Amino acid sequence: MTTPAERRRTGRAARERISRSEHGRWIPSADRPDPLAVLAGQDADRVARLLPIRYGRMADSPFTYLRGAAAVMAADLAAVPDTGLTVQLCGDAHLLNFGVYASPERALLFDVNDFDETHPGPFEWDLKRLAASIAVAARGNGQDDDGARRAARTAALGYAAAMRRLAGLGELAVWYSRVDAADLPERIRKARRRKAVAADLDHARRRTSLQAFGKLAEERDGRCRIISAPPLIEELKRTELRAIGKVFSDYRAGLAEDRRVLLDRYRFVDAAMKVVGVGSVGTRCYIVLLEGRDHRDPLFLQLKEAGRSVLEDHLPPTRLDAEVAVHHGGRRVVTGQHLLQAASDIFLGWTTDPAGRHYYGRQLRDMKGSAEVDTMTAGGLRAYAELCGRTLARAHARTGDRLAITGYLGTADTFAEAVADFALRYADRSAADHRQLVEAIDAGRITATRGI
């Protein structure tokens, strides 16, 4: 077994693969794939009628474009050297894929909350995507390049500080570490911002299945039904409803026994197809309405298609690959979430439909909430960036070698400065890619539906 000192030396040795300052010298490769072709490559097995919504949402702003272009950024990151210091990556660690949710004990936690692209890979890929999203968001909020760079740098500094702290802890202490959302307001200096965060947390606590029921369901023909609102929520035909019932049954059978006992106290009432997110639009996603004691005791679950991670084409197989079973997309997502989150949804599970498509299941709303990034002040964005950086480090420390990563980072700010430089350069590239998409839509080469 290697000693802590040896593990730190392993990290320092990784600087020979790529120096810390080299991370900031990113320029697009000469043979960079056409970003529109990369996006189109994801469309083949998606629901064709929903694709215009995807492109319409991506065209809204450079930030929404970046959210939907995880596959483009994965190819860009793969084109340059990496540290080789492997963790379980979120795979899509932009600002809005962090947020609050309820633990099984009903405490509000702040953590990474999207795992559709999770896969083992070099730790800096997540941090660079986070930093780039911060720079793009800062510009979108009217900040100049100095402000955008400072915000991205803050995230990298938060990551490094948290990783150094975690490197000094034992294994169980790292595994049990978490960010309790109840502590967040106390960390904020300005009273107005502190009050706003407290209000956001109160709002998240009210986001339950009962609250969702009031918005998404109605009584029709003597029974509860999900409200149809095409194209975002579509009623299923009878044959489709039976098929989803079978998928749900298989999902239920794969849960742990205690979860099955709980789920069996509910009965299947209705299901519908629902459009979610930006990059996910076009993948198959269903919401399932269940009823417990009576109609005032609803439970909404989500069954979402899980394909291959956008990272899989760019990363070699590793030991962790076998552990997270990447051969099944749903199991990959579920296991990645369990590895990265401090606590996870009690109904998290995976299954396969009759056509061989992979799915994972979870609660649709369980006190979930995310920040309003587009309304943040410069100071608010920096504070949020630092929180996301620290949270990402906690997630990475659970599966990667935190001592090796700390050895690579060192005590200077060299790496954080380089990540900040990368964030600005990639924000430039992402803005240009966004313009290319808008021009293709305006020219009629891509069909897009805007505003929904």
N, C-alpha and C positions, 0 to 999 in steps of 0.2 A: 504494500500500500504506500503510495507516495505521500510525502510530508507536505504540510502547508507551504513550506518554503519552496519545495520542488514544484508545487502547482503554480505558485507565483512566477517561478522562473520559466515555466512552460508558457505562461502568458507573455512574459517579456520577450521570449524567443519568437513569438508570433509577429513581433515588429519587423522581423526579417522578411516575412511574407509581404507585409504592407506596413509601412511606417504610419504612425498616428497622423502626422501632418498630411500624408498622401490622400487621406479620405476627403480632403477639401478640394482636390484638384480635378474634380469630375468634369469631363466634357463628353458629349455624345460620341459613341464609337462611329467610325466611318461606315460600317456596315449595319448601323442601327436599323432594326425592322421598322417599317412604316407603322406608326401607332394605330392608324385606322384599320390596317390589315390585322394587327394583333387583336383588336377589339372584335373585328368581324369573325376571327377564328373561334371566338367563344360563342358565337350565335348558332352554330350548327344544330345543337340539341336543345335549344331554348324554344319557348313558345313564341312563334313568329309574330303573332298579332300584338304581343306586348313589347317587342323590341323598339318600336318608335317611342314608347314611354321612356325606355332606358336612355336612348340617345337624346331625347328632349330634356331629361333631367341632367344629364352630363353637360349639355350645352348651356345650362343656366348660368354657370360661373366657372372660373378656373378651379375653385375649391370643389364644386360638385364634380367637375371633370376628374380631378385627382382622385376623388373618392371612388369613382367608377373605373379608374384605369390602373388597378392593382397589377394586372397582367403586364401592362406596359412598363411599369416601374420595376417589376420583377426581372424583366429582360434587361433593363438598364443596369440594375445592380449586379446581375450575373456577368455583365460584360467587363467588369473590373475585378482586380484581385480582392480577396477577402481575408479575414483573420484566421479562418478555420476554427474559431472558438464557437462550438455548436451549442445552441440552446433549442428548446421548443419555441419556435417563433409563433407569434400571433399571425403573422403573414400579411396583415392589413392594418397596421397600428396607427392609423390616422387619428386626429383629435376626437372625432365623433364616435370612435369605437372604444372609448372609455366612458364610464358612467357609473351610476349607482343602481343597486338592485338589492333585493332582500335575501339574506342568508336563510338556511333552513331554520335557524333560531329566530328569525324575523328581525334581525338587526340589519340596518342599512350599511352596505359596504360599497366602497369605491374601488373599481378594478377594470381591467380589460374586459370587454363584453361582446366581442365578435370574434368568431373562430372559424369562419368558413374557409379561410386560406391557411389555417395552421399547418405547420410542417417543420421538421428540424432544419436548422440552418444557422449561418453565422449571426451572432447577436446584433451586429451593427446594422443589419438589414432592417430590423424593426425600428431601431432608433433613427435611422436615416429617413424612413417613411414618416415617422412621427415629426421629425424636425422639418421636413419638406412641407408637411401639411400645416404646420405652425407658420412657416414663412408665407405660404399662400394665403392662409387665413388672415394674417397680419396685413398683408397688402390689400386684401379684400375689404378690410376695415379702415383703410385709408392711411395706414402707416407707411413711412418711407423705408428704404432698404436697411438703414441703420436700426430702425425699430424692429423690422422683421428678423434681422440677423440676431439682435439681442434676445428676442423671444425664443428663437430656435436654440441659441446658445444656452439659455436658461434650462431648457429641457435636458440637454446633454449634461450640464453640470448637475442637475438634480439626479439624473441617472447614475452618474459617477459617484456622487456623494452617498446615495443609497446603496450602491453596490459595495463600496468600501465599508459601510456600516455592517452590511449583511455578511461580508467576508469574515468579520470578527465574531460571528455567532455560530452556535452549534446547529446541527442538521435539523433537529426538531424545532428549534426556535425560528429558523428560516421558514420551515414548512408552515408553521402556525402564524407567521406574521401576516398582518392584514391592515388595510386602511379603513378604519371605522369612519363612516360618513358623519356620524354625530360629532366627531372631533374637528371637522373641517371649518365650521364657522369660527371656532376659537383661534384658528391660525391666521385669520384675516384681520388686518389692522384697521381698515376703514369701516366705520360703523354701517354706512350705506351698503357697501358690498357684502358685509357680514350678514346684514338683514336679508339681502337678496338671496344669498346662498341658503339661509335657513328657510326662506319661503320656497325655494326650489326643492329642498328636501321634503318639506311638508307636502308639496304637490306630488312628489314621487311616491310617498307613502299612500297616497289616495289612488294611485294607478294600480288597481287590482282587477281581478276578473269581474267583480261586481260592477266596478266603474265601466269596464269595457262592455259589459252586458247592456248597460244603459245606452251606449252609443252604437253597438254593432248588432243588436238583436231586437226583435219585436215579436208580439204574439200574433200569429196568423193561422187561420183555419183551426183554431182551438189549441195550437201548440206553439212553442217558441221556435223562431226561425232566425237565421242570420240575415240581416238586411242586405239585399243585393244593390250594389252601386258600381255598375260596370264603367270602365274596365278595371277599376281598382279592386273591387270585390265582386266576384261572379258566382251566381248560383250554379250548383252542379246538377247535371242530369241524373236521373234515377240510377242509370248504370254506373255513372262516375261516383255517385254517392256510395253505392255498394262496394266499389273498388276501394275507395278511401276508408270505408268501414273495415275492410280486410287489412289494409295497411295499418290502421290504428290497432287492430287486434294483434297483429304481429309485433308491433311496437310495444304494446302492453306486455306481451309474453316475454320480451327481452329485458324488462325492468327487474330490479332486485325484488325479492319476495315481499318485503315490507311495503314497497311502493305499489306493487300489484294489489296488495290487500287494500290500500288506500284508494287506488284508482277504481277498483271494483265497487266502491261505494257510490260511484257516479254511473250514469247511463248516457250512452251516445244519443245526442239530440239532432245535431245538424253539422254540416261542414260546407265550406266554400273555398274557392281559390282566391288568394289575396296577393296583390303586388306589394313588395316590400323593398325598401332601400333604394340604392342607385345602381351599383354594380351587379346586384342580384336580380334586377328586373329581367324577367324572361325565364328564370329558373322556376320550377314548379314549387309553389308554396301554398299550403292549405291551413285554414284555421278550423278547429274542431270545437264545437260547443257541447259541453257535458253538463248534466244536472245532478246535483247531489241530493240533499234532504228534500228540497223543493225548488221552484223556479227562482227563489231568492238566494239560492246557493249554487251559482254557476261556476264553471271552470272552463277557461279557454286555453286550449293547447295549440301549438303551431307545429306542423309537420313540413319541414323544409328540405328541398332537394339538396344533396351534397355531392358535387362532382369532384373532379381532381383539383387539388390546390394549384393556384397559378405558379407556385414555386416548384412543383414537382419536375417540370421539364428542365430546371436549371440547377438542381442539386443532386449530388450522388447519394445513393442509399447509405444509411448510417445505422448504428445500433438502435437508435431511437425509432427509426423507421419501422423495425419489426415490432417494437413495443406499442406503437400507436396504430399498427395494422393499416397502412395506407391503402391496402387493396380494397378497403371499403370506405367510401367517402364519409358516410355517417359515423362510423366508428372512429375514423380519424378525427372528425370534429369533436365528438363527445370526449374522447380520451385527451385530446389537446386541451379542451376546456378544463377538464379535471386537473390536468397537470399545471395549468397556468393560473387558474383562479384560486383565491383563498378559500372559497366555498362556492358550490354550484347548485343549480336548480335541482330539486329533488326528483323532478320528472324528466331529467335529461336521459335520452335513450336513442337508439338507432334501429333502423329496419330497412327492408328492401321491398319495392313494389313488384307486382306480377311481371312488369316489363323489364325488371332487372335494375331499375334506377334506385339509387341510394338516398336515404332520408335520415334526418335526425329530428327528434321531437323534444319540445320543452314547453314551458308555460308561455303564453303570449304576452301577458303582463304580470309581473310580480314585483310591484313597486319599482319598476325600472324608470330611469330618468337620465338625460344627458344635458350637457351644458349648451347654452345659446351662444355659440362661438361668434356668430356674426354681429352680435351686439356688445361684445366685450370691449372695454377700454384697453389701452396699451398695457397698463399695469395689471388689469384683470387677466389678460391673455398670458402675460408672463407668469403670473401666479398659477394659472391653470396648466401652463406648459411644464412648470417645475413639478407640479403634482403628478402629471402624466408620466414624466420622466422617472420620478421615484417609483411610481406604481409599476412601470414597465420593468425596472430593475428587480423589483420584488418577484415579479412573474418569472423573469429569466433565471433568477437565483435558485428557483425550485428545480430546474432541470439541467442547467449548465454548471460549469465549474466557476463559481463566483470568485474563487481565489485566482484562477488563471485570468479571468476577465479583469480583475483588479490589478493584477500584475501587468497586463497589457496597457490599461488606462494610466497607471502611474499616479503620481501626486500632482503633477502639473496640469494645466488646463489645455494642453496641446490638442488632445483629441476633441474636446468640446469646441474649441475654436475651429477645427477642421470640419466638424459636423455642421457648424453654423455656416461656414463657407459653402459646403455642399448644398445646404438647404436653399440658399439664395440661388445657386446655379441651377438647381433642379426646379425651383419655382419659375425661373425664366423659361426652362425647357417645357414645363407643364403648361405655362401660359401660351407658348407657341403651339403646342399640341392642341390646346383648347381652341385656338383660332382656326387651326386646320379643320377641326371637327365642325365648327360653326360655318366655315366657308363651304364645306362639303354638303352641309344641310341646306344652306342658301342656294347652292348650285343644283340641288335636287339629286345628288349622288347618294345621299343618306336620307331616309324618311324619319322625321322626328315629330313627336307630338309634345308641344310645349305647355307648361303651366299645370300639369297634373302629377 
